[in-house]
Amino acid sequence: MSEPKTSLKQKMLNVLGVKKVYEEKNDALKKKIKDVKFRIEKKKKDTKIAETLDLISKL
């Protein structure tokens, strides 16, 4: 049994559909990475503030 022939147009649409899915996943990953970086920076700032307050309290 041979597979039904897929038209070139349909193949192109399939490729574009797959490309779109990968682009959406890529965008989601970029957003997640950006969010994690933001949280790390916030934690660094909070830690510096805590360290500064600790030093001030020791004076």
PDBQT receptor file of N, H, CA, C and O in Angstrom, charges set to zero:
ATOM      1  N   MET A   1       0.836  -1.187   0.000  1.00  0.00    +0.000 N 
ATOM      2  CA  MET A   1       0.000   0.000   0.000  1.00  0.00    +0.000 C 
ATOM      3  C   MET A   1       0.881   1.249   0.000  1.00  0.00    +0.000 C 
ATOM      4  O   MET A   1       1.779   1.398   0.828  1.00  0.00    +0.000 OA
ATOM      5  N   SER A   2       0.607   2.113  -0.922  1.00  0.00    +0.000 N 
ATOM      6  H   SER A   2      -0.122   1.992  -1.595  1.00  0.00    +0.000 HD
ATOM      7  CA  SER A   2       1.380   3.351  -0.958  1.00  0.00    +0.000 C 
ATOM      8  C   SER A   2       0.572   4.456  -0.282  1.00  0.00    +0.000 C 
ATOM      9  O   SER A   2      -0.658   4.441  -0.262  1.00  0.00    +0.000 OA
ATOM     10  N   GLU A   3       1.315   5.416   0.270  1.00  0.00    +0.000 N 
ATOM     11  H   GLU A   3       2.315   5.429   0.254  1.00  0.00    +0.000 HD
ATOM     12  CA  GLU A   3       0.647   6.537   0.938  1.00  0.00    +0.000 C 
ATOM     13  C   GLU A   3      -0.026   7.412  -0.105  1.00  0.00    +0.000 C 
ATOM     14  O   GLU A   3       0.446   7.500  -1.238  1.00  0.00    +0.000 OA
ATOM     15  N   PRO A   4      -1.112   8.051   0.260  1.00  0.00    +0.000 N 
ATOM     16  CA  PRO A   4      -1.737   8.971  -0.690  1.00  0.00    +0.000 C 
ATOM     17  C   PRO A   4      -0.785  10.128  -0.970  1.00  0.00    +0.000 C 
ATOM     18  O   PRO A   4      -0.089  10.600  -0.071  1.00  0.00    +0.000 OA
ATOM     19  N   LYS A   5      -0.760  10.576  -2.209  1.00  0.00    +0.000 N 
ATOM     20  H   LYS A   5      -1.325  10.192  -2.940  1.00  0.00    +0.000 HD
ATOM     21  CA  LYS A   5       0.146  11.665  -2.573  1.00  0.00    +0.000 C 
ATOM     22  C   LYS A   5      -0.307  12.951  -1.889  1.00  0.00    +0.000 C 
ATOM     23  O   LYS A   5      -1.482  13.315  -1.922  1.00  0.00    +0.000 OA
ATOM     24  N   THR A   6       0.650  13.621  -1.275  1.00  0.00    +0.000 N 
ATOM     25  H   THR A   6       1.605  13.325  -1.248  1.00  0.00    +0.000 HD
ATOM     26  CA  THR A   6       0.366  14.904  -0.646  1.00  0.00    +0.000 C 
ATOM     27  C   THR A   6       0.793  15.987  -1.614  1.00  0.00    +0.000 C 
ATOM     28  O   THR A   6       1.902  15.959  -2.148  1.00  0.00    +0.000 OA
ATOM     29  N   SER A   7      -0.089  16.933  -1.834  1.00  0.00    +0.000 N 
ATOM     30  H   SER A   7      -0.990  16.955  -1.401  1.00  0.00    +0.000 HD
ATOM     31  CA  SER A   7       0.235  17.994  -2.781  1.00  0.00    +0.000 C 
ATOM     32  C   SER A   7       1.345  18.874  -2.219  1.00  0.00    +0.000 C 
ATOM     33  O   SER A   7       1.535  18.963  -1.006  1.00  0.00    +0.000 OA
ATOM     34  N   LEU A   8       2.066  19.513  -3.115  1.00  0.00    +0.000 N 
ATOM     35  H   LEU A   8       1.911  19.441  -4.100  1.00  0.00    +0.000 HD
ATOM     36  CA  LEU A   8       3.150  20.406  -2.710  1.00  0.00    +0.000 C 
ATOM     37  C   LEU A   8       2.603  21.521  -1.822  1.00  0.00    +0.000 C 
ATOM     38  O   LEU A   8       3.230  21.909  -0.836  1.00  0.00    +0.000 OA
ATOM     39  N   LYS A   9       1.428  22.027  -2.185  1.00  0.00    +0.000 N 
ATOM     40  H   LYS A   9       0.919  21.711  -2.986  1.00  0.00    +0.000 HD
ATOM     41  CA  LYS A   9       0.810  23.092  -1.392  1.00  0.00    +0.000 C 
ATOM     42  C   LYS A   9       0.546  22.604   0.034  1.00  0.00    +0.000 C 
ATOM     43  O   LYS A   9       0.805  23.329   0.994  1.00  0.00    +0.000 OA
ATOM     44  N   GLN A  10       0.039  21.391   0.172  1.00  0.00    +0.000 N 
ATOM     45  H   GLN A  10      -0.171  20.802  -0.609  1.00  0.00    +0.000 HD
ATOM     46  CA  GLN A  10      -0.254  20.843   1.497  1.00  0.00    +0.000 C 
ATOM     47  C   GLN A  10       1.034  20.631   2.289  1.00  0.00    +0.000 C 
ATOM     48  O   GLN A  10       1.081  20.889   3.491  1.00  0.00    +0.000 OA
ATOM     49  N   LYS A  11       2.086  20.155   1.601  1.00  0.00    +0.000 N 
ATOM     50  H   LYS A  11       2.047  19.945   0.624  1.00  0.00    +0.000 HD
ATOM     51  CA  LYS A  11       3.376  19.971   2.276  1.00  0.00    +0.000 C 
ATOM     52  C   LYS A  11       3.894  21.301   2.807  1.00  0.00    +0.000 C 
ATOM     53  O   LYS A  11       4.393  21.375   3.930  1.00  0.00    +0.000 OA
ATOM     54  N   MET A  12       3.774  22.359   1.990  1.00  0.00    +0.000 N 
ATOM     55  H   MET A  12       3.368  22.299   1.078  1.00  0.00    +0.000 HD
ATOM     56  CA  MET A  12       4.228  23.684   2.415  1.00  0.00    +0.000 C 
ATOM     57  C   MET A  12       3.415  24.170   3.618  1.00  0.00    +0.000 C 
ATOM     58  O   MET A  12       3.969  24.744   4.555  1.00  0.00    +0.000 OA
ATOM     59  N   LEU A  13       2.110  23.940   3.588  1.00  0.00    +0.000 N 
ATOM     60  H   LEU A  13       1.659  23.473   2.827  1.00  0.00    +0.000 HD
ATOM     61  CA  LEU A  13       1.262  24.341   4.715  1.00  0.00    +0.000 C 
ATOM     62  C   LEU A  13       1.656  23.580   5.978  1.00  0.00    +0.000 C 
ATOM     63  O   LEU A  13       1.679  24.148   7.070  1.00  0.00    +0.000 OA
ATOM     64  N   ASN A  14       1.968  22.289   5.823  1.00  0.00    +0.000 N 
ATOM     65  H   ASN A  14       1.950  21.828   4.936  1.00  0.00    +0.000 HD
ATOM     66  CA  ASN A  14       2.408  21.482   6.965  1.00  0.00    +0.000 C 
ATOM     67  C   ASN A  14       3.705  22.036   7.547  1.00  0.00    +0.000 C 
ATOM     68  O   ASN A  14       3.843  22.159   8.764  1.00  0.00    +0.000 OA
ATOM     69  N   VAL A  15       4.659  22.370   6.670  1.00  0.00    +0.000 N 
ATOM     70  H   VAL A  15       4.547  22.271   5.681  1.00  0.00    +0.000 HD
ATOM     71  CA  VAL A  15       5.945  22.917   7.116  1.00  0.00    +0.000 C 
ATOM     72  C   VAL A  15       5.719  24.237   7.849  1.00  0.00    +0.000 C 
ATOM     73  O   VAL A  15       6.298  24.472   8.909  1.00  0.00    +0.000 OA
ATOM     74  N   LEU A  16       4.876  25.095   7.279  1.00  0.00    +0.000 N 
ATOM     75  H   LEU A  16       4.406  24.904   6.417  1.00  0.00    +0.000 HD
ATOM     76  CA  LEU A  16       4.595  26.384   7.917  1.00  0.00    +0.000 C 
ATOM     77  C   LEU A  16       3.912  26.192   9.269  1.00  0.00    +0.000 C 
ATOM     78  O   LEU A  16       4.181  26.932  10.216  1.00  0.00    +0.000 OA
ATOM     79  N   GLY A  17       3.030  25.198   9.355  1.00  0.00    +0.000 N 
ATOM     80  H   GLY A  17       2.811  24.598   8.586  1.00  0.00    +0.000 HD
ATOM     81  CA  GLY A  17       2.356  24.915  10.624  1.00  0.00    +0.000 C 
ATOM     82  C   GLY A  17       3.346  24.473  11.688  1.00  0.00    +0.000 C 
ATOM     83  O   GLY A  17       3.282  24.928  12.830  1.00  0.00    +0.000 OA
ATOM     84  N   VAL A  18       4.259  23.588  11.314  1.00  0.00    +0.000 N 
ATOM     85  H   VAL A  18       4.311  23.218  10.386  1.00  0.00    +0.000 HD
ATOM     86  CA  VAL A  18       5.284  23.111  12.248  1.00  0.00    +0.000 C 
ATOM     87  C   VAL A  18       6.177  24.276  12.662  1.00  0.00    +0.000 C 
ATOM     88  O   VAL A  18       6.517  24.421  13.837  1.00  0.00    +0.000 OA
ATOM     89  N   LYS A  19       6.554  25.107  11.687  1.00  0.00    +0.000 N 
ATOM     90  H   LYS A  19       6.278  24.989  10.734  1.00  0.00    +0.000 HD
ATOM     91  CA  LYS A  19       7.407  26.263  11.981  1.00  0.00    +0.000 C 
ATOM     92  C   LYS A  19       6.722  27.187  12.985  1.00  0.00    +0.000 C 
ATOM     93  O   LYS A  19       7.361  27.688  13.910  1.00  0.00    +0.000 OA
ATOM     94  N   LYS A  20       5.422  27.408  12.799  1.00  0.00    +0.000 N 
ATOM     95  H   LYS A  20       4.903  27.001  12.048  1.00  0.00    +0.000 HD
ATOM     96  CA  LYS A  20       4.676  28.296  13.695  1.00  0.00    +0.000 C 
ATOM     97  C   LYS A  20       4.661  27.730  15.115  1.00  0.00    +0.000 C 
ATOM     98  O   LYS A  20       4.838  28.471  16.083  1.00  0.00    +0.000 OA
ATOM     99  N   VAL A  21       4.451  26.426  15.238  1.00  0.00    +0.000 N 
ATOM    100  H   VAL A  21       4.307  25.825  14.452  1.00  0.00    +0.000 HD
ATOM    101  CA  VAL A  21       4.431  25.793  16.560  1.00  0.00    +0.000 C 
ATOM    102  C   VAL A  21       5.784  25.974  17.242  1.00  0.00    +0.000 C 
ATOM    103  O   VAL A  21       5.843  26.309  18.425  1.00  0.00    +0.000 OA
ATOM    104  N   TYR A  22       6.881  25.752  16.493  1.00  0.00    +0.000 N 
ATOM    105  H   TYR A  22       6.833  25.480  15.532  1.00  0.00    +0.000 HD
ATOM    106  CA  TYR A  22       8.210  25.911  17.077  1.00  0.00    +0.000 C 
ATOM    107  C   TYR A  22       8.477  27.353  17.472  1.00  0.00    +0.000 C 
ATOM    108  O   TYR A  22       9.092  27.607  18.507  1.00  0.00    +0.000 OA
ATOM    109  N   GLU A  23       8.017  28.310  16.650  1.00  0.00    +0.000 N 
ATOM    110  H   GLU A  23       7.517  28.103  15.808  1.00  0.00    +0.000 HD
ATOM    111  CA  GLU A  23       8.206  29.724  16.989  1.00  0.00    +0.000 C 
ATOM    112  C   GLU A  23       7.457  30.071  18.269  1.00  0.00    +0.000 C 
ATOM    113  O   GLU A  23       7.971  30.808  19.111  1.00  0.00    +0.000 OA
ATOM    114  N   GLU A  24       6.237  29.539  18.421  1.00  0.00    +0.000 N 
ATOM    115  H   GLU A  24       5.819  28.940  17.738  1.00  0.00    +0.000 HD
ATOM    116  CA  GLU A  24       5.462  29.806  19.635  1.00  0.00    +0.000 C 
ATOM    117  C   GLU A  24       6.153  29.212  20.858  1.00  0.00    +0.000 C 
ATOM    118  O   GLU A  24       6.218  29.850  21.909  1.00  0.00    +0.000 OA
ATOM    119  N   LYS A  25       6.667  27.991  20.721  1.00  0.00    +0.000 N 
ATOM    120  H   LYS A  25       6.614  27.473  19.867  1.00  0.00    +0.000 HD
ATOM    121  CA  LYS A  25       7.377  27.359  21.841  1.00  0.00    +0.000 C 
ATOM    122  C   LYS A  25       8.637  28.147  22.170  1.00  0.00    +0.000 C 
ATOM    123  O   LYS A  25       8.964  28.340  23.341  1.00  0.00    +0.000 OA
ATOM    124  N   ASN A  26       9.349  28.606  21.131  1.00  0.00    +0.000 N 
ATOM    125  H   ASN A  26       9.083  28.449  20.180  1.00  0.00    +0.000 HD
ATOM    126  CA  ASN A  26      10.561  29.385  21.316  1.00  0.00    +0.000 C 
ATOM    127  C   ASN A  26      10.249  30.684  22.054  1.00  0.00    +0.000 C 
ATOM    128  O   ASN A  26      10.965  31.064  22.980  1.00  0.00    +0.000 OA
ATOM    129  N   ASP A  27       9.171  31.367  21.639  1.00  0.00    +0.000 N 
ATOM    130  H   ASP A  27       8.590  31.058  20.886  1.00  0.00    +0.000 HD
ATOM    131  CA  ASP A  27       8.774  32.609  22.300  1.00  0.00    +0.000 C 
ATOM    132  C   ASP A  27       8.428  32.357  23.766  1.00  0.00    +0.000 C 
ATOM    133  O   ASP A  27       8.784  33.147  24.641  1.00  0.00    +0.000 OA
ATOM    134  N   ALA A  28       7.734  31.251  24.025  1.00  0.00    +0.000 N 
ATOM    135  H   ALA A  28       7.446  30.609  23.315  1.00  0.00    +0.000 HD
ATOM    136  CA  ALA A  28       7.361  30.918  25.402  1.00  0.00    +0.000 C 
ATOM    137  C   ALA A  28       8.608  30.664  26.248  1.00  0.00    +0.000 C 
ATOM    138  O   ALA A  28       8.680  31.095  27.399  1.00  0.00    +0.000 OA
ATOM    139  N   LEU A  29       9.587  29.965  25.676  1.00  0.00    +0.000 N 
ATOM    140  H   LEU A  29       9.528  29.615  24.741  1.00  0.00    +0.000 HD
ATOM    141  CA  LEU A  29      10.832  29.703  26.403  1.00  0.00    +0.000 C 
ATOM    142  C   LEU A  29      11.586  30.999  26.676  1.00  0.00    +0.000 C 
ATOM    143  O   LEU A  29      12.109  31.204  27.771  1.00  0.00    +0.000 OA
ATOM    144  N   LYS A  30      11.639  31.877  25.663  1.00  0.00    +0.000 N 
ATOM    145  H   LYS A  30      11.214  31.710  24.773  1.00  0.00    +0.000 HD
ATOM    146  CA  LYS A  30      12.314  33.164  25.855  1.00  0.00    +0.000 C 
ATOM    147  C   LYS A  30      11.658  33.950  26.982  1.00  0.00    +0.000 C 
ATOM    148  O   LYS A  30      12.341  34.563  27.802  1.00  0.00    +0.000 OA
ATOM    149  N   LYS A  31      10.323  33.928  27.017  1.00  0.00    +0.000 N 
ATOM    150  H   LYS A  31       9.767  33.430  26.351  1.00  0.00    +0.000 HD
ATOM    151  CA  LYS A  31       9.588  34.651  28.064  1.00  0.00    +0.000 C 
ATOM    152  C   LYS A  31       9.903  34.048  29.432  1.00  0.00    +0.000 C 
ATOM    153  O   LYS A  31      10.097  34.773  30.408  1.00  0.00    +0.000 OA
ATOM    154  N   LYS A  32       9.951  32.712  29.496  1.00  0.00    +0.000 N 
ATOM    155  H   LYS A  32       9.793  32.122  28.704  1.00  0.00    +0.000 HD
ATOM    156  CA  LYS A  32      10.237  32.028  30.755  1.00  0.00    +0.000 C 
ATOM    157  C   LYS A  32      11.651  32.363  31.240  1.00  0.00    +0.000 C 
ATOM    158  O   LYS A  32      11.862  32.629  32.423  1.00  0.00    +0.000 OA
ATOM    159  N   ILE A  33      12.622  32.346  30.308  1.00  0.00    +0.000 N 
ATOM    160  H   ILE A  33      12.450  32.130  29.347  1.00  0.00    +0.000 HD
ATOM    161  CA  ILE A  33      14.007  32.672  30.653  1.00  0.00    +0.000 C 
ATOM    162  C   ILE A  33      14.089  34.106  31.166  1.00  0.00    +0.000 C 
ATOM    163  O   ILE A  33      14.765  34.382  32.157  1.00  0.00    +0.000 OA
ATOM    164  N   LYS A  34      13.396  35.013  30.484  1.00  0.00    +0.000 N 
ATOM    165  H   LYS A  34      12.846  34.789  29.679  1.00  0.00    +0.000 HD
ATOM    166  CA  LYS A  34      13.392  36.420  30.895  1.00  0.00    +0.000 C 
ATOM    167  C   LYS A  34      12.821  36.555  32.306  1.00  0.00    +0.000 C 
ATOM    168  O   LYS A  34      13.342  37.317  33.121  1.00  0.00    +0.000 OA
ATOM    169  N   ASP A  35      11.749  35.815  32.592  1.00  0.00    +0.000 N 
ATOM    170  H   ASP A  35      11.325  35.197  31.930  1.00  0.00    +0.000 HD
ATOM    171  CA  ASP A  35      11.113  35.854  33.905  1.00  0.00    +0.000 C 
ATOM    172  C   ASP A  35      12.062  35.332  34.984  1.00  0.00    +0.000 C 
ATOM    173  O   ASP A  35      12.160  35.910  36.067  1.00  0.00    +0.000 OA
ATOM    174  N   VAL A  36      12.760  34.235  34.681  1.00  0.00    +0.000 N 
ATOM    175  H   VAL A  36      12.680  33.766  33.802  1.00  0.00    +0.000 HD
ATOM    176  CA  VAL A  36      13.704  33.664  35.647  1.00  0.00    +0.000 C 
ATOM    177  C   VAL A  36      14.846  34.645  35.902  1.00  0.00    +0.000 C 
ATOM    178  O   VAL A  36      15.246  34.845  37.049  1.00  0.00    +0.000 OA
ATOM    179  N   LYS A  37      15.377  35.262  34.838  1.00  0.00    +0.000 N 
ATOM    180  H   LYS A  37      15.052  35.100  33.906  1.00  0.00    +0.000 HD
ATOM    181  CA  LYS A  37      16.445  36.251  35.006  1.00  0.00    +0.000 C 
ATOM    182  C   LYS A  37      15.973  37.409  35.877  1.00  0.00    +0.000 C 
ATOM    183  O   LYS A  37      16.710  37.888  36.739  1.00  0.00    +0.000 OA
ATOM    184  N   PHE A  38      14.731  37.858  35.645  1.00  0.00    +0.000 N 
ATOM    185  H   PHE A  38      14.132  37.469  34.944  1.00  0.00    +0.000 HD
ATOM    186  CA  PHE A  38      14.172  38.955  36.426  1.00  0.00    +0.000 C 
ATOM    187  C   PHE A  38      14.100  38.565  37.901  1.00  0.00    +0.000 C 
ATOM    188  O   PHE A  38      14.455  39.354  38.777  1.00  0.00    +0.000 OA
ATOM    189  N   ARG A  39      13.634  37.332  38.173  1.00  0.00    +0.000 N 
ATOM    190  H   ARG A  39      13.346  36.691  37.462  1.00  0.00    +0.000 HD
ATOM    191  CA  ARG A  39      13.522  36.887  39.566  1.00  0.00    +0.000 C 
ATOM    192  C   ARG A  39      14.893  36.777  40.225  1.00  0.00    +0.000 C 
ATOM    193  O   ARG A  39      15.042  37.089  41.407  1.00  0.00    +0.000 OA
ATOM    194  N   ILE A  40      15.900  36.331  39.462  1.00  0.00    +0.000 N 
ATOM    195  H   ILE A  40      15.779  36.077  38.503  1.00  0.00    +0.000 HD
ATOM    196  CA  ILE A  40      17.258  36.234  40.006  1.00  0.00    +0.000 C 
ATOM    197  C   ILE A  40      17.771  37.629  40.359  1.00  0.00    +0.000 C 
ATOM    198  O   ILE A  40      18.337  37.830  41.433  1.00  0.00    +0.000 OA
ATOM    199  N   GLU A  41      17.574  38.599  39.450  1.00  0.00    +0.000 N 
ATOM    200  H   GLU A  41      17.114  38.436  38.577  1.00  0.00    +0.000 HD
ATOM    201  CA  GLU A  41      18.006  39.975  39.711  1.00  0.00    +0.000 C 
ATOM    202  C   GLU A  41      17.295  40.537  40.939  1.00  0.00    +0.000 C 
ATOM    203  O   GLU A  41      17.913  41.207  41.766  1.00  0.00    +0.000 OA
ATOM    204  N   LYS A  42      15.997  40.263  41.055  1.00  0.00    +0.000 N 
ATOM    205  H   LYS A  42      15.495  39.718  40.383  1.00  0.00    +0.000 HD
ATOM    206  CA  LYS A  42      15.228  40.762  42.199  1.00  0.00    +0.000 C 
ATOM    207  C   LYS A  42      15.779  40.161  43.486  1.00  0.00    +0.000 C 
ATOM    208  O   LYS A  42      15.920  40.855  44.493  1.00  0.00    +0.000 OA
ATOM    209  N   LYS A  43      16.089  38.875  43.448  1.00  0.00    +0.000 N 
ATOM    210  H   LYS A  43      15.974  38.311  42.630  1.00  0.00    +0.000 HD
ATOM    211  CA  LYS A  43      16.622  38.211  44.640  1.00  0.00    +0.000 C 
ATOM    212  C   LYS A  43      17.981  38.811  45.015  1.00  0.00    +0.000 C 
ATOM    213  O   LYS A  43      18.272  39.008  46.194  1.00  0.00    +0.000 OA
ATOM    214  N   LYS A  44      18.817  39.101  44.000  1.00  0.00    +0.000 N 
ATOM    215  H   LYS A  44      18.581  38.940  43.042  1.00  0.00    +0.000 HD
ATOM    216  CA  LYS A  44      20.116  39.730  44.260  1.00  0.00    +0.000 C 
ATOM    217  C   LYS A  44      19.923  41.076  44.944  1.00  0.00    +0.000 C 
ATOM    218  O   LYS A  44      20.608  41.395  45.916  1.00  0.00    +0.000 OA
ATOM    219  N   LYS A  45      18.971  41.874  44.418  1.00  0.00    +0.000 N 
ATOM    220  H   LYS A  45      18.415  41.616  43.628  1.00  0.00    +0.000 HD
ATOM    221  CA  LYS A  45      18.708  43.194  45.002  1.00  0.00    +0.000 C 
ATOM    222  C   LYS A  45      18.211  43.054  46.430  1.00  0.00    +0.000 C 
ATOM    223  O   LYS A  45      18.662  43.773  47.322  1.00  0.00    +0.000 OA
ATOM    224  N   ASP A  46      17.278  42.125  46.653  1.00  0.00    +0.000 N 
ATOM    225  H   ASP A  46      16.911  41.540  45.928  1.00  0.00    +0.000 HD
ATOM    226  CA  ASP A  46      16.739  41.907  47.997  1.00  0.00    +0.000 C 
ATOM    227  C   ASP A  46      17.850  41.480  48.952  1.00  0.00    +0.000 C 
ATOM    228  O   ASP A  46      17.880  41.912  50.105  1.00  0.00    +0.000 OA
ATOM    229  N   THR A  47      18.762  40.635  48.477  1.00  0.00    +0.000 N 
ATOM    230  H   THR A  47      18.737  40.285  47.541  1.00  0.00    +0.000 HD
ATOM    231  CA  THR A  47      19.878  40.184  49.303  1.00  0.00    +0.000 C 
ATOM    232  C   THR A  47      20.785  41.352  49.651  1.00  0.00    +0.000 C 
ATOM    233  O   THR A  47      21.223  41.483  50.795  1.00  0.00    +0.000 OA
ATOM    234  N   LYS A  48      21.073  42.215  48.656  1.00  0.00    +0.000 N 
ATOM    235  H   LYS A  48      20.718  42.109  47.727  1.00  0.00    +0.000 HD
ATOM    236  CA  LYS A  48      21.920  43.383  48.923  1.00  0.00    +0.000 C 
ATOM    237  C   LYS A  48      21.258  44.311  49.928  1.00  0.00    +0.000 C 
ATOM    238  O   LYS A  48      21.926  44.840  50.817  1.00  0.00    +0.000 OA
ATOM    239  N   ILE A  49      19.947  44.515  49.795  1.00  0.00    +0.000 N 
ATOM    240  H   ILE A  49      19.404  44.086  49.073  1.00  0.00    +0.000 HD
ATOM    241  CA  ILE A  49      19.222  45.369  50.740  1.00  0.00    +0.000 C 
ATOM    242  C   ILE A  49      19.305  44.767  52.138  1.00  0.00    +0.000 C 
ATOM    243  O   ILE A  49      19.545  45.481  53.111  1.00  0.00    +0.000 OA
ATOM    244  N   ALA A  50      19.108  43.467  52.237  1.00  0.00    +0.000 N 
ATOM    245  H   ALA A  50      18.913  42.887  51.446  1.00  0.00    +0.000 HD
ATOM    246  CA  ALA A  50      19.167  42.787  53.534  1.00  0.00    +0.000 C 
ATOM    247  C   ALA A  50      20.564  42.914  54.138  1.00  0.00    +0.000 C 
ATOM    248  O   ALA A  50      20.706  43.173  55.333  1.00  0.00    +0.000 OA
ATOM    249  N   GLU A  51      21.599  42.729  53.306  1.00  0.00    +0.000 N 
ATOM    250  H   GLU A  51      21.483  42.519  52.335  1.00  0.00    +0.000 HD
ATOM    251  CA  GLU A  51      22.975  42.857  53.799  1.00  0.00    +0.000 C 
ATOM    252  C   GLU A  51      23.244  44.276  54.272  1.00  0.00    +0.000 C 
ATOM    253  O   GLU A  51      23.878  44.477  55.308  1.00  0.00    +0.000 OA
ATOM    254  N   THR A  52      22.769  45.258  53.522  1.00  0.00    +0.000 N 
ATOM    255  H   THR A  52      22.254  45.095  52.680  1.00  0.00    +0.000 HD
ATOM    256  CA  THR A  52      22.970  46.661  53.884  1.00  0.00    +0.000 C 
ATOM    257  C   THR A  52      22.263  46.972  55.199  1.00  0.00    +0.000 C 
ATOM    258  O   THR A  52      22.841  47.611  56.078  1.00  0.00    +0.000 OA
ATOM    259  N   LEU A  53      21.026  46.526  55.338  1.00  0.00    +0.000 N 
ATOM    260  H   LEU A  53      20.557  46.006  54.625  1.00  0.00    +0.000 HD
ATOM    261  CA  LEU A  53      20.290  46.757  56.585  1.00  0.00    +0.000 C 
ATOM    262  C   LEU A  53      20.983  46.069  57.757  1.00  0.00    +0.000 C 
ATOM    263  O   LEU A  53      21.015  46.604  58.865  1.00  0.00    +0.000 OA
ATOM    264  N   ASP A  54      21.535  44.885  57.510  1.00  0.00    +0.000 N 
ATOM    265  H   ASP A  54      21.508  44.450  56.610  1.00  0.00    +0.000 HD
ATOM    266  CA  ASP A  54      22.261  44.156  58.548  1.00  0.00    +0.000 C 
ATOM    267  C   ASP A  54      23.485  44.953  58.993  1.00  0.00    +0.000 C 
ATOM    268  O   ASP A  54      23.755  45.071  60.188  1.00  0.00    +0.000 OA
ATOM    269  N   LEU A  55      24.227  45.501  58.023  1.00  0.00    +0.000 N 
ATOM    270  H   LEU A  55      24.007  45.406  57.052  1.00  0.00    +0.000 HD
ATOM    271  CA  LEU A  55      25.404  46.310  58.351  1.00  0.00    +0.000 C 
ATOM    272  C   LEU A  55      25.006  47.562  59.124  1.00  0.00    +0.000 C 
ATOM    273  O   LEU A  55      25.674  47.944  60.084  1.00  0.00    +0.000 OA
ATOM    274  N   ILE A  56      23.915  48.199  58.702  1.00  0.00    +0.000 N 
ATOM    275  H   ILE A  56      23.372  47.888  57.921  1.00  0.00    +0.000 HD
ATOM    276  CA  ILE A  56      23.454  49.412  59.385  1.00  0.00    +0.000 C 
ATOM    277  C   ILE A  56      23.059  49.084  60.821  1.00  0.00    +0.000 C 
ATOM    278  O   ILE A  56      23.337  49.857  61.738  1.00  0.00    +0.000 OA
ATOM    279  N   SER A  57      22.412  47.943  61.015  1.00  0.00    +0.000 N 
ATOM    280  H   SER A  57      22.185  47.315  60.271  1.00  0.00    +0.000 HD
ATOM    281  CA  SER A  57      21.963  47.579  62.363  1.00  0.00    +0.000 C 
ATOM    282  C   SER A  57      23.147  47.293  63.286  1.00  0.00    +0.000 C 
ATOM    283  O   SER A  57      23.021  47.407  64.505  1.00  0.00    +0.000 OA
ATOM    284  N   LYS A  58      24.291  46.925  62.717  1.00  0.00    +0.000 N 
ATOM    285  H   LYS A  58      24.393  46.833  61.727  1.00  0.00    +0.000 HD
ATOM    286  CA  LYS A  58      25.475  46.632  63.527  1.00  0.00    +0.000 C 
ATOM    287  C   LYS A  58      26.200  47.897  63.959  1.00  0.00    +0.000 C 
ATOM    288  O   LYS A  58      27.037  47.851  64.860  1.00  0.00    +0.000 OA
ATOM    289  N   LEU A  59      25.889  49.039  63.324  1.00  0.00    +0.000 N 
ATOM    290  H   LEU A  59      25.209  49.077  62.592  1.00  0.00    +0.000 HD
ATOM    291  CA  LEU A  59      26.567  50.295  63.671  1.00  0.00    +0.000 C 
ATOM    292  C   LEU A  59      26.134  50.814  65.020  1.00  0.00    +0.000 C 
ATOM    293  O   LEU A  59      26.609  51.860  65.461  1.00  0.00    +0.000 OA
TER     294      LEU A  59
